[in-house]
Each structure stands twice: as structure tokens, then as C-alpha cells.
Amino acid sequence: MIISMKKGATKEQIEHVKTLIESFGYRVHESVGAERTLLGAIGDERGKERLTCLEAQPGVERVIRILSPYKLASRETKESPTVVDIGFGVKVGGPRIAVIAGPCAVESREQIMEVAHAIKESGAHALRGGAFKPRTSPYAFQGLKNDGLLLLSMARDEFKLPVVTEVMDPAHIEVVLENADCLQIGARNIQNFQLLREVGRTRKPVLLKRGMSTTIEELLMSAEYVLSGGNHDVILCERGIRTFETATRNTLDLSAVPVLKEKTHLPVIVDPSHGTGHARYVEAMAYAAVAAGADGIMIEVHPRPEEALSDGPQSLRPEEFRRIMEGVRNVARAVGRDV
């Protein structure tokens, strides 16, 4: 339920209503707009009828029932778009398209420093790289783990780029928090609800990647787990879903971008690298993502893709990434945005 306060409601009236909501056993999510304050009552829906009596309280305009199952992620709760700061002043969700780039996996100090330098020079805003790698095969490269995190931290300090990296296990959260600026939940863990609850207790941004067979509503419900824990800095990422098609690694569902923009206030980015699985298709899909209204793109870049220990076929060389950045700027300007 949402309690919409009247325009001009006093601070005392708002605090009194918040106290009443909490006394009914609900948590309060406060959203302050330009003219009105909205108070979301989060908790067991079986007692929601008690909240209707709040319409009689001074300063309350009306009590609104939220129809969507995802309460905090819904535009019914918050109409204005959320902008997430992932570090060094890099914002995802504002007028500027955020570009996150880097290798699938951190392999060595030389590799991550070379990539970080290249993407910074080309205009990327954040560095991505995997230290803990969930792989289909138990025999595939699983990442450098803690050593990889330290290398990412070194690259962040050297090039002043916020770091986005995946966390796979609640036991890893603390060490990842020490070395990264944004916690990525990968496609395989999007419905790992215990992990979602734990990152919801942190106060660093969380990037949620849509699962291979995850519906849009399921993605938003996963976001709800993080939001309900008190962490409101959530970014959604479309990275392709599994269909019958075999020409590409996944089917990049660009229609998810406008659908999500309609349903949620959370920022939405697109990963054309995993979405296609082939470097030669990344450029076209990156441009299409920006044209579709995405708030950012995430692209895999490796200095020598033929030597990559993970996802070499979909990784761009630095010079290819530089060229694509120019095209992204042109498309962004065409749709009234910037990079």
C-alpha cells in the first residue's frame, strides 16, 4: 500500500503517519517528490486493510493499493527514475549513457591494467571484470578469486574507474565490498534469494543480470528482494535469454528495455556481449540498446581475445571498442542523450 501525503503536509504529520504504519507491523519506504511525499507500507499483505484508516489522518491525501507484486521496484511506488551512483561520480540512470567495459575474467596484472587504460582512453565510465567465475564446466577457469579482486582494486586506484564485479556466495560479500564499487549478481544467481537478501543489507550498488530463462516479472521480483533489504541502488541488466535460436549465444531481448522502463523506476542497462556471444554482433546491438532507451551498456574487452581464458569469442579488442564508442556517442545524440 502507498500512503500519498497531501501537498504541503508538515514534517510532523509525515512522521506521525510513519509511526502509525510501523505500529501496524510494516516497514516504511519514503519517497520524497517535488510536490508530495509517498510512504510505502512494506510487509504482510494480509493486514493491509488496517492501513486504509490512515486516510483519516491529518496530511494524508489517499491510500493507494499497489497492484503489482513488486512493490518497491514499481513505478506505482516511485514515479521518478532512480539514478544510481556507482562511484567516482559515475551515474547510471541519468541523461548520460553509462558505459561499463572490461574483460570477462581478470587473468593477470598486465591484462587488467592494459584493458583499464584502453577503456579509460576510449571514454568508458566503469571497469568490469570477474574474479569469481561461475562456469558451466567444473574444469573451466574459475577466476583468480581474491587475487583477482586485488588486481581490480589496483586498476580502480590507478585509472579512477569504479569497479563492477560479480559476487557468487554470501561468504564472499565482505571481501568483494572492500575491493569493488558495484556488486554484480550474475544470470545464474538471479533467483538465489539468500544471496539477494544479503546484498540487500549492503549499501553498495547492485547490478542484477536477467537470467537465461527469467521473465521480466521474475527479474523485478529479484530486485524486490534487494530493495526490501534497504538497498535502493539497484541496476537491471538485460543480457539475453535462452530461446530455440542457435545462431547467437542467447537472444538479446531489447524489447525488455521499454517494458522495464514502463514498469519500474530502476535504471536498465544492456549487455550485448553475452546477449550475442559473437564480437561481430556487439556493435549493432550496442547501438540498438542505446536507441531502445537503455541507460547504459556493458561490453567485454580483452587485449588478445584469442588468448582469453573466458568468453574470448565475444570480446572486443581495444581498437574495436574505441570505434564502437564513437558510434555510441552518435546514437546517443540522435536520441537526445550523451555519453
ABEGO torsion letter per residue (X at the ends): XBBBBBBGBBAAAAAAAAAAAAAAGBBBBBBBBAABBBBBBBEBAAAAAAAAAAAABBGBABBBBBABABAAABAAABABBBBBBAEGGBBBGBABBBBBBEBABBABAAAAAAAAAAAAAAGBABBBBBABBBBABAABBAEAEAAAAAAAAAAAAAAGBBBBBBBABAAAAAAAAAABABBBBBAAAAABAAAAAAAAABABBBBBBBBAABBAAAAAAAAAAAAAAGBABBBBBBAEBBBABAABABBBBAAAAAAAAAABABBBBBBAAAAAGBAAAAAAAAAAAAAAGBABBBBBBBABAAABABGAAABBBAAAAAAAAAAAAAAAAAAGBBX
